[in-house]
Amino acid sequence: MRRGLIVAAAHMVLVLSVAGKLVYDRSTLPRGWVQIEPYDPELPVRGRYVRLKVNAPVRGATRPRGHVAFTVEDGHVIAVATDRGIPAEIRNERAIPYFPIAYFIPEHVPDPSAHPAGDELWAEVTIPKRGLPRPIRLGVRRNGKLIPLDLE
């Protein structure tokens, strides 16, 4: 019984430390909106989520494949070509990293990746020092206006 309580306490410390780090990151890291491309909305092993590919304007890229780092300018995410960083495909002056990000959604919410033609799916993200952007919330850009989605 005592060992079980020790293991449970250790798990709680781990979970709370990860949650604390994410809350701290959201309050201190740069954040901005970026266009995304959704695919594969469900995986039974991990629950219901939308997999997203970041699709950001890129600066300084001269090849169709390369590495990028992300930054925020005027509330929008921009990719900057680097020698090292996140591997990405560069097309039409936009960077699309090879690795997707995941946004978890509640069971009762309709799949946000299924949106009307003409609407663009966007995500508000934080930009860590290294690695892919971390999604905070989703939005739809309709007629040039960005509208955050209520997915709770």
Secondary structure, DSSP 8 states (H G I E B T S, - for coil): -HHHHHHHHHHHHHHHHHHHHHHHHHHHS-EEEEEEEEE--EETTTEEEEEEEEEEEEES--SSEEEEEEEEETTEEEEEEESSSEEEEEETTEEEESS-EEEE--TTS--TT---TT-EEEEEEE--SSSS-EEEEEEEEETTEEEE----
